[in-house]
Every structure is written in structure tokens, then in C-alpha cells.
């Protein structure tokens, strides 16, 4: 992965640059090359959604700015997280006032 000190890689983002036909290593090579730094872990065969925005560089060439579109995966992970359940034998929380405990009730 190429690094550029002026533009550090951020998780979830990337760039793709146009490869002119004369710059390609092979005539059937890709029209755009680049990378995306993934923010989350993925399993083999899992689909990765990526959004692209076409932009012009200062030199006038075409590039795509890329972003990992993982909001659905984040939402699924949040919903699959275990929630804390208070056991039935736990002592109830103090709801009777400041400094008072359930054992302080006179009856």
C-alpha cells in the first residue's frame, strides 16, 4: 500500500486513480487503481460496500475518493451485542430516597 505523508490513510477511506492507456502495464489492466483502508474486520466471502466520489486532482486527472459503507454492519454488530440482565435474586436498587436502603423501612 502506498503511503503519502501529506494525506495519511484513515480507516474506512481510500483513493483510486485513473490509469491512462499508455501508463498501463497490460492493455487489459484496470482503468483505476488504488486502495481502501478497512475500518472493520470482514470474513472471506462477505460483501464490502464502498461508495465512490469522482474528483479532479490539482494536476487535472480524474480520481475517485472512496469510503467504506459499513453502517449496516455496525448496526448489526450493535444489535448482536449481549445486553446486561439483572438477575432475579439481585438486591433492588435504592429508590426510597437519599441514603436510605430497603432495609431501613420500618415494617
VENGI-V66899 format. One record per pair of residues at least 6 apart in sequence whose ideal C-beta (glycine too) atoms are under 7 Angstrom apart, sorted by the first residue. I is the first residue (numbers start at 1). J is the second residue. D is the distance in Angstrom with one decimal. If there is no record, write none. Layout:
i:I j:J d:D
i:I j:J d:D
This chain:
i:1 j:35 d:5.3
i:3 j:9 d:6.7
i:9 j:37 d:4.5
i:10 j:37 d:6.7
i:11 j:37 d:5.4
i:11 j:39 d:4.1
i:12 j:39 d:3.7
i:12 j:67 d:6.1
i:12 j:68 d:4.3
i:13 j:37 d:6.5
i:13 j:66 d:6.7
i:13 j:67 d:5.5
i:14 j:34 d:6.0
i:14 j:35 d:5.1
i:14 j:36 d:3.2
i:14 j:37 d:6.0
i:14 j:66 d:4.1
i:15 j:34 d:4.9
i:15 j:63 d:6.0
i:15 j:64 d:6.9
i:15 j:65 d:6.0
i:15 j:66 d:6.4
i:16 j:32 d:4.3
i:16 j:33 d:6.5
i:16 j:34 d:3.3
i:16 j:63 d:6.5
i:16 j:64 d:4.2
i:16 j:66 d:6.0
i:17 j:32 d:6.5
i:17 j:33 d:6.4
i:17 j:34 d:5.7
i:17 j:63 d:4.9
i:18 j:31 d:6.6
i:18 j:32 d:5.8
i:18 j:61 d:5.7
i:18 j:62 d:4.4
i:18 j:63 d:6.6
i:19 j:29 d:6.6
i:19 j:30 d:6.5
i:19 j:31 d:6.1
i:19 j:32 d:6.6
i:19 j:33 d:5.7
i:32 j:64 d:6.3
i:34 j:66 d:7.0
i:36 j:50 d:6.1
i:36 j:66 d:5.1
i:36 j:68 d:6.0
i:38 j:68 d:6.0
i:39 j:68 d:5.4
i:39 j:70 d:6.2
i:40 j:70 d:5.4
i:40 j:73 d:6.1
i:42 j:48 d:6.0
i:48 j:68 d:6.9
i:49 j:69 d:3.9
i:50 j:66 d:5.4
i:50 j:67 d:6.9
i:50 j:68 d:6.1
i:50 j:69 d:6.2
i:51 j:66 d:7.0
i:51 j:67 d:4.9
i:51 j:69 d:5.0
i:52 j:64 d:4.4
i:52 j:66 d:5.4
i:53 j:64 d:6.5
i:53 j:65 d:4.6
i:54 j:62 d:6.5
i:54 j:64 d:5.7
i:55 j:63 d:5.4
i:55 j:65 d:5.6
i:56 j:62 d:6.5
i:57 j:63 d:5.4
i:92 j:102 d:6.1
i:94 j:100 d:6.7
i:94 j:101 d:5.9
i:96 j:102 d:6.8
